[in-house]
């Protein structure tokens, strides 16, 4: 599963286990209640077993996490 993180701190593409949209929203909300947007990426990756992709993928992201607005959504394809 691919997740795109959009943030003022930089956009990032992550790869990891499959999560449903409600599960992902719950994880994001929980982590953001504990840490700020600047630390979100490292905490999310550690807790949810995701890794940062260093190279762009040809495959579109399954979900987008917008840390500036705290929205989690499935992009239109």
Backbone as a printed PyTorch tensor [residue, N CA C, xyz], in Angstrom:
tensor([[[  0.8360,  -1.1650,   0.0000],
         [  0.0000,   0.0000,   0.0000],
         [  0.8860,   1.2340,   0.0000]],

        [[  0.5300,   2.2190,  -0.7980],
         [  1.2740,   3.4680,  -0.8910],
         [  0.4750,   4.6010,  -0.2690]],

        [[  1.1540,   5.4080,   0.5310],
         [  0.5460,   6.5890,   1.1400],
         [  1.4260,   7.7830,   0.8160]],

        [[  0.8030,   8.8370,   0.3280],
         [  1.5170,  10.0840,   0.0700],
         [  1.2790,  11.0300,   1.2460]],

        [[  2.3560,  11.5600,   1.7810],
         [  2.2780,  12.5480,   2.8500],
         [  2.5180,  13.9130,   2.2170]],

        [[  1.5570,  14.8140,   2.3600],
         [  1.7190,  16.1860,   1.8890],
         [  1.9120,  17.0610,   3.1100]],

        [[  3.0100,  17.8310,   3.0960],
         [  3.3270,  18.6420,   4.2690],
         [  4.2180,  19.8030,   3.8810]],

        [[  4.1510,  20.8410,   4.6770],
         [  5.0440,  21.9750,   4.4970],
         [  6.4990,  21.5440,   4.7250]],

        [[  6.6990,  20.4470,   5.4440],
         [  8.0440,  19.9240,   5.7110],
         [  8.5650,  19.0650,   4.5750]],

        [[  7.7590,  18.8570,   3.5530],
         [  8.1630,  18.0730,   2.3860],
         [  7.1920,  16.9490,   2.1180]],

        [[  6.9770,  16.6660,   0.8520],
         [  6.0990,  15.5730,   0.4460],
         [  6.8920,  14.2720,   0.4360]],

        [[  6.2530,  13.2000,   0.8780],
         [  6.9250,  11.9120,   1.0290],
         [  5.9900,  10.7960,   0.5930]],

        [[  6.5570,   9.7560,   0.0320],
         [  5.7950,   8.5760,  -0.3520],
         [  6.2130,   7.4220,   0.5560]],

        [[  5.2160,   6.7490,   1.1350],
         [  5.4630,   5.6520,   2.0650],
         [  4.9040,   4.3510,   1.5160]],

        [[  5.5150,   3.2520,   1.9300],
         [  5.0560,   1.9080,   1.5480],
         [  4.9460,   1.0750,   2.8110]],

        [[  3.8390,   0.3160,   2.9090],
         [  3.6690,  -0.5480,   4.0690],
         [  2.4340,  -1.4060,   3.9560]],

        [[  2.0350,  -1.9570,   5.0840],
         [  0.9040,  -2.8790,   5.1340],
         [ -0.3970,  -2.1570,   4.8000]],

        [[ -1.3750,  -2.9250,   4.3720],
         [ -2.6710,  -2.3530,   4.0010],
         [ -3.4580,  -1.9430,   5.2340]],

        [[ -4.0450,  -0.7670,   5.1510],
         [ -4.9450,  -0.2520,   6.1740],
         [ -6.2080,   0.2360,   5.4740]],

        [[ -7.3390,   0.1020,   6.1310],
         [ -8.5580,   0.6780,   5.5800],
         [ -8.5270,   2.1810,   5.8430]],

        [[ -9.3440,   2.9300,   5.1450],
         [ -9.3820,   4.3740,   5.3370],
         [ -9.7560,   4.7380,   6.7790]],

        [[-10.7560,   4.0890,   7.3960],
         [-11.0530,   4.3950,   8.8070],
         [ -9.8860,   4.0820,   9.7490]],

        [[ -9.1870,   2.9630,   9.5050],
         [ -8.0230,   2.6140,  10.3360],
         [ -6.9320,   3.6670,  10.1940]],

        [[ -6.6710,   4.0870,   8.9570],
         [ -5.6370,   5.0860,   8.7040],
         [ -6.0030,   6.4050,   9.3600]],

        [[ -7.2450,   6.8340,   9.2120],
         [ -7.6830,   8.0870,   9.8420],
         [ -7.5260,   8.0280,  11.3530]],

        [[ -7.8610,   6.8970,  11.9400],
         [ -7.7290,   6.7250,  13.3840],
         [ -6.2640,   6.8240,  13.8170]],

        [[ -5.3790,   6.1530,  13.0920],
         [ -3.9490,   6.2060,  13.4120],
         [ -3.4060,   7.6420,  13.3080]],

        [[ -3.7770,   8.3190,  12.2270],
         [ -3.3000,   9.6980,  12.0090],
         [ -3.7910,  10.6010,  13.1310]],

        [[ -5.0740,  10.5020,  13.4600],
         [ -5.6480,  11.3380,  14.5150],
         [ -4.9510,  11.0720,  15.8530]],

        [[ -4.7310,   9.8040,  16.1600],
         [ -4.0930,   9.4380,  17.4290],
         [ -2.6580,   9.9790,  17.5020]],

        [[ -1.9050,   9.7940,  16.4430],
         [ -0.5070,  10.2590,  16.4430],
         [ -0.4420,  11.7740,  16.5080]],

        [[ -1.3020,  12.4630,  15.7520],
         [ -1.2780,  13.9340,  15.7760],
         [ -1.7470,  14.5030,  17.1140]],

        [[ -2.4730,  13.7110,  17.8970],
         [ -2.8600,  14.1790,  19.2340],
         [ -1.6790,  14.1160,  20.1970]],

        [[ -0.6530,  13.3460,  19.8390],
         [  0.5220,  13.1770,  20.6890],
         [  1.7260,  13.9870,  20.2430]],

        [[  1.8960,  14.1560,  18.9240],
         [  3.0670,  14.8630,  18.3900],
         [  2.6090,  15.8590,  17.3270]],

        [[  3.4910,  16.7710,  16.9740],
         [  3.1880,  17.7400,  15.9400],
         [  3.4660,  17.1970,  14.5530]],

        [[  3.1250,  18.0040,  13.5710],
         [  3.3070,  17.6140,  12.1720],
         [  4.7710,  17.3420,  11.8310]],

        [[  5.6780,  18.0590,  12.4660],
         [  7.0960,  17.8990,  12.1630],
         [  7.6180,  16.5070,  12.5230]],

        [[  7.0840,  15.9080,  13.5780],
         [  7.5280,  14.5900,  14.0360],
         [  6.6300,  13.4600,  13.5630]],

        [[  5.5550,  13.7920,  12.8640],
         [  4.5560,  12.7880,  12.4800],
         [  5.1560,  11.6510,  11.6670]],

        [[  5.9460,  11.9600,  10.6540],
         [  6.4520,  10.9510,   9.7260],
         [  7.2190,   9.8370,  10.4380]],

        [[  8.1550,  10.1890,  11.2860],
         [  8.9620,   9.1600,  11.9490],
         [  8.1180,   8.3180,  12.9090]],

        [[  7.1940,   8.9360,  13.6160],
         [  6.3420,   8.1910,  14.5520],
         [  5.3820,   7.2760,  13.7890]],

        [[  4.7760,   7.7890,  12.7240],
         [  3.8530,   6.9820,  11.9220],
         [  4.5700,   5.7640,  11.3510]],

        [[  5.7390,   5.9710,  10.7770],
         [  6.4860,   4.8540,  10.1830],
         [  6.8370,   3.8060,  11.2370]],

        [[  7.2540,   4.2390,  12.4130],
         [  7.6340,   3.3020,  13.4680],
         [  6.4300,   2.5190,  13.9860]],

        [[  5.3350,   3.1800,  14.2220],
         [  4.1630,   2.5210,  14.7950],
         [  3.4080,   1.6530,  13.7980]],

        [[  3.3680,   2.0600,  12.5550],
         [  2.5420,   1.3640,  11.5560],
         [  3.3520,   0.5130,  10.5920]],

        [[  4.6540,   0.3690,  10.8480],
         [  5.5530,  -0.4280,  10.0120],
         [  5.5520,   0.0190,   8.5450]],

        [[  5.7300,   1.3180,   8.3400],
         [  5.8550,   1.8700,   6.9850],
         [  7.2830,   2.3170,   6.7730]],

        [[  7.6770,   2.3710,   5.5100],
         [  9.0140,   2.8580,   5.1810],
         [  8.9090,   3.8980,   4.0700]],

        [[  9.8280,   4.8260,   4.0990],
         [  9.8700,   5.8940,   3.1050],
         [ 10.4530,   5.3470,   1.8090]],

        [[  9.7840,   5.6040,   0.6950],
         [ 10.3180,   5.2310,  -0.6140],
         [ 11.2370,   6.3490,  -1.0860]],

        [[ 12.4560,   5.9970,  -1.4190],
         [ 13.4330,   6.9930,  -1.8330],
         [ 13.2730,   7.3760,  -3.2960]],

        [[ 12.6360,   6.5060,  -4.0640],
         [ 12.4380,   6.7620,  -5.4890],
         [ 10.9420,   6.8540,  -5.7670]],

        [[ 10.5790,   7.7390,  -6.6600],
         [  9.1710,   7.9080,  -7.0220],
         [  8.6290,   6.6070,  -7.6140]],

        [[  7.3870,   6.3360,  -7.3150],
         [  6.7350,   5.1360,  -7.8290],
         [  5.8550,   5.5080,  -9.0150]],

        [[  5.7480,   4.5820,  -9.9780],
         [  4.8520,   4.7910, -11.1060],
         [  3.3990,   4.5870, -10.6960]],

        [[  3.2100,   3.9050,  -9.5930],
         [  1.8860,   3.5980,  -9.0920],
         [  1.3450,   4.7830,  -8.2880]],

        [[  0.0680,   5.1500,  -8.4840],
         [ -0.4950,   6.2410,  -7.6860],
         [ -0.7050,   5.8050,  -6.2360]],

        [[ -0.6910,   6.7630,  -5.3380],
         [ -0.8910,   6.4820,  -3.9180],
         [ -2.3150,   6.0060,  -3.6720]],

        [[ -2.4590,   5.0870,  -2.7130],
         [ -3.7800,   4.6080,  -2.3160],
         [ -4.5040,   5.6540,  -1.4700]],

        [[ -3.7360,   6.3370,  -0.6170],
         [ -4.2870,   7.3770,   0.2560],
         [ -3.3230,   8.5460,   0.3350]],

        [[ -3.8730,   9.6840,   0.7170],
         [ -3.0800,  10.8850,   0.9350],
         [ -3.3400,  11.3650,   2.3570]],

        [[ -2.2610,  11.7100,   3.0570],
         [ -2.3650,  12.3340,   4.3690],
         [ -1.8560,  13.7580,   4.1990]],

        [[ -2.7400,  14.7270,   4.3730],
         [ -2.3660,  16.1350,   4.2790],
         [ -2.1550,  16.6490,   5.6970]],

        [[ -0.8980,  16.8130,   6.0790],
         [ -0.5960,  17.2200,   7.4430],
         [ -0.9070,  18.6870,   7.7000]],

        [[ -1.0190,  19.4870,   6.6580],
         [ -1.3350,  20.8990,   6.8480],
         [ -2.7930,  21.0890,   7.2620]],

        [[ -3.6810,  20.2320,   6.7550],
         [ -5.1080,  20.3520,   7.0650],
         [ -5.6300,  19.1870,   7.9140]],

        [[ -4.7640,  18.1890,   8.1650],
         [ -5.1060,  16.9780,   8.9390],
         [ -6.1780,  16.1470,   8.2470]],

        [[ -6.2130,  16.1940,   6.9250],
         [ -7.1570,  15.3890,   6.1540],
         [ -6.4910,  14.0950,   5.6740]],

        [[ -7.2630,  13.0190,   5.6560],
         [ -6.8260,  11.7400,   5.1170],
         [ -7.8770,  11.3410,   4.0910]],

        [[ -7.4380,  11.0940,   2.8500],
         [ -8.4170,  10.7990,   1.7940],
         [ -7.8140,   9.9040,   0.7400]],

        [[ -8.7200,   9.3430,  -0.0640],
         [ -8.3180,   8.5370,  -1.2120],
         [ -8.3330,   9.4650,  -2.4370]],

        [[ -7.2090,   9.6020,  -3.1380],
         [ -7.1780,  10.5110,  -4.2730],
         [ -8.0390,  10.0050,  -5.4160]],

        [[ -8.6000,  10.9180,  -6.1760],
         [ -9.3660,  10.5250,  -7.3500],
         [ -8.3940,  10.1160,  -8.4440]],

        [[ -8.7530,   9.0940,  -9.1580],
         [ -7.8490,   8.5630, -10.1870],
         [ -8.4170,   8.7700, -11.5440]]])
